[in-house]
Amino acid sequence: MLEIRTLTKRFGDTPSTAPVFENLDFVLNTGEYCALMGESGAGKSTLLNIIAGLEPTTSGTITLEGQALDANIDDAVTLFRREKLGFIFQAFHLLPYLNVFENIALPLRLNRWTEEKISARVTEMLASVGLGDKRASLPRELSGGEMQRVAIARALAHRPRLLLADEPTGNLDPDTALQVLELLRSEIRRNNTTAIIVTHSEIAARTADRAVMLTRAGLKPRLFS
């Protein structure tokens, strides 16, 4: 489903610049949920951004469902992100001037869904994340956990093939984080979405099908006792 081959990333123009990671190989199967771990500065968020087309690679290839992705082709990347990708940010990134319904509807409008289908799908997502009574609320009126649930609903509303989540529970208290993780896993399973979650939390990583550690030497399985 997602295949990464000999991926290298350097921040700099010369070969002597130390790579963030080098010759990275990684395959994620359809419907698989993977936790990506590693020390701060290992390049976890950078890798997520490269997969999403937000940053260019230095070398190597990334393919999604057999389609090559190239962050240097703006139109192709925009189309890929719009149709195939959902992204959950640590800081939520909800639009403050849109209410909950409108925030979740945004990717559907970008993909030119009809208003009838948008209304039905957003209502369905609001119910699945337990926020049916918050549809008219603005982000500033929500708790951190509620905002993260809106972010999850928005990322999954257009039924993406690939979901990327960057520390989605990093700003939440432990109890709220657990609720969000259970919701995230449930929605991934419901939609058969392939997913990568970047996390420092062992608790979060244990909710995934497998966990890997990102180091300069490559990706290694992360096993839990």
C-alpha positions in Angstrom: 0.0 0.0 0.0 2.7 2.5 1.1 6.2 1.7 0.0 9.3 3.7 0.9 12.6 2.8 -0.8 16.2 4.1 -0.1 14.8 7.4 1.3 17.3 10.0 2.4 16.7 13.4 3.8 19.3 16.1 4.4 18.7 19.7 5.3 21.4 21.3 3.2 22.8 21.5 -0.3 26.0 19.5 0.1 26.6 15.7 0.3 28.7 16.4 3.4 25.7 17.5 5.4 24.7 14.8 7.9 21.4 13.2 6.9 18.4 13.2 9.2 18.0 9.6 7.9 19.5 7.7 5.1 18.5 4.8 2.8 15.3 4.2 4.6 13.1 1.3 3.5 9.6 0.8 4.8 6.4 -1.0 3.7 3.0 -0.5 5.2 0.2 -2.8 4.2 -3.4 -1.9 3.5 -5.3 -1.4 6.7 -2.2 -1.6 8.9 -1.8 0.8 11.8 1.8 1.6 12.7 3.3 3.6 15.6 6.5 5.5 14.6 8.7 6.1 17.6 12.2 7.5 18.2 14.2 10.1 20.0 13.6 13.8 19.5 15.3 15.0 16.4 15.3 11.5 14.8 13.2 12.8 11.9 9.8 11.3 12.7 7.8 14.4 11.9 10.1 15.1 8.9 9.3 11.6 7.6 5.5 12.2 8.0 5.8 15.6 6.2 7.7 13.9 3.3 5.0 11.2 2.9 2.4 13.9 2.9 4.2 15.9 0.3 4.9 18.9 2.6 8.7 18.5 2.3 10.9 17.2 -0.6 13.1 14.2 -0.3 16.9 14.3 -0.9 16.7 11.0 -2.7 14.6 7.8 -2.7 11.1 7.0 -3.7 7.6 6.8 -2.1 4.7 5.1 -3.7 1.1 4.9 -2.5 -1.0 2.2 -4.0 1.6 1.9 -6.8 1.5 5.7 -7.6 4.8 7.5 -7.3 4.6 10.6 -5.1 6.8 13.6 -5.9 6.8 16.6 -3.5 8.2 18.8 -6.3 5.1 18.4 -8.5 2.7 20.8 -6.7 -0.5 19.8 -8.6 0.0 16.1 -8.1 0.8 16.5 -4.4 -2.2 18.7 -3.9 -4.5 16.2 -5.6 -2.9 13.3 -3.6 -3.4 15.1 -0.2 -6.9 16.1 -1.0 -8.2 12.7 -2.1 -6.0 10.1 -0.4 -4.6 11.6 2.7 -5.8 12.5 6.2 -3.5 14.4 8.6 -4.0 14.9 12.4 -1.8 17.6 13.9 -0.6 17.8 17.5 -1.9 21.4 17.7 -5.3 20.5 16.2 -5.1 23.2 13.4 -8.8 23.8 13.4 -9.9 26.9 11.6 -11.0 29.2 14.5 -13.7 31.1 12.4 -15.4 27.9 11.3 -17.7 25.9 13.6 -17.3 22.2 14.3 -19.6 21.2 11.4 -17.8 23.5 8.9 -14.3 22.3 10.1 -15.2 18.7 9.5 -16.9 19.5 6.1 -13.8 21.3 4.8 -12.1 18.3 3.1 -15.4 17.2 1.7 -16.0 20.6 0.1 -12.4 20.6 -1.3 -13.2 17.3 -2.9 -16.4 18.7 -4.3 -18.9 16.5 -2.5 -22.5 17.6 -2.9 -24.0 19.5 0.1 -26.4 16.6 0.7 -23.6 14.1 1.0 -21.6 16.5 3.1 -24.4 16.9 5.6 -24.9 13.2 5.9 -21.2 12.4 6.2 -20.5 15.2 8.8 -23.5 14.1 10.8 -22.2 10.5 10.8 -18.7 11.6 11.9 -20.1 13.9 14.6 -22.0 10.9 16.0 -18.9 8.6 15.8 -16.8 11.0 17.8 -19.5 11.8 20.3 -19.9 15.5 19.4 -23.4 15.6 17.9 -24.4 18.4 20.3 -21.3 20.5 19.4 -21.9 20.9 15.6 -22.4 24.7 15.9 -19.7 25.3 18.5 -16.5 27.3 17.6 -13.1 25.7 18.4 -12.5 28.2 21.3 -15.6 26.8 23.0 -14.2 23.3 23.1 -11.9 21.4 25.5 -8.6 20.0 24.2 -10.0 16.5 24.0 -13.1 17.8 22.0 -10.8 19.7 19.6 -8.8 16.6 19.0 -11.9 14.6 18.3 -13.0 17.2 15.7 -9.5 16.9 14.2 -9.9 13.1 13.9 -13.3 13.5 12.4 -12.1 16.0 9.9 -9.1 13.9 8.9 -11.3 10.8 8.3 -14.4 12.4 6.9 -13.4 11.9 3.2 -12.4 8.3 3.9 -8.7 8.7 3.2 -6.6 5.7 2.2 -3.7 6.9 4.4 -3.9 8.6 7.7 -0.9 10.4 9.3 -1.0 11.6 12.9 1.7 13.6 14.5 1.7 13.3 18.3 -2.1 13.4 18.3 -2.3 13.0 22.1 0.8 15.1 23.0 -1.3 18.0 24.4 -3.9 16.0 26.3 -4.1 14.7 29.9 -3.7 10.9 30.3 -7.4 10.1 30.6 -8.4 12.2 27.6 -5.5 10.8 25.6 -6.7 7.3 26.2 -10.2 8.2 25.0 -8.8 9.8 21.9 -6.6 6.8 21.2 -9.5 4.4 21.5 -11.5 6.5 19.2 -8.7 6.8 16.7 -8.2 3.0 16.6 -11.9 2.4 16.3 -12.2 4.8 13.3 -9.1 3.4 11.6 -10.7 -0.1 11.9 -14.1 1.1 10.8 -12.7 2.6 7.6 -9.9 0.1 6.9 -7.6 3.0 6.8 -3.8 2.6 6.7 -2.3 4.7 9.4 1.0 6.0 10.9 1.0 7.6 14.3 4.1 9.5 15.4 4.4 9.2 19.2 6.7 9.3 22.2 4.2 7.5 24.3 4.5 3.7 24.8 0.8 3.7 25.8 -0.2 5.2 22.4 2.2 2.9 20.5 0.7 -0.2 22.1 -2.7 0.6 20.5 -1.1 0.1 17.0 -0.7 -3.2 15.1 3.1 -2.7 15.3 5.6 -0.1 16.4 8.9 0.8 14.8 11.9 3.0 16.0 13.4 5.6 13.6 17.1 6.0 14.0 19.9 7.1 11.6 20.6 3.5 11.0 17.1 3.0 9.7 13.8 1.6 11.1 13.8 -1.1 13.7 11.0 -3.1 15.3 9.9 -1.7 18.7 8.9 -4.6 20.9 7.1 -4.3 24.2 7.5 -6.7 27.1 
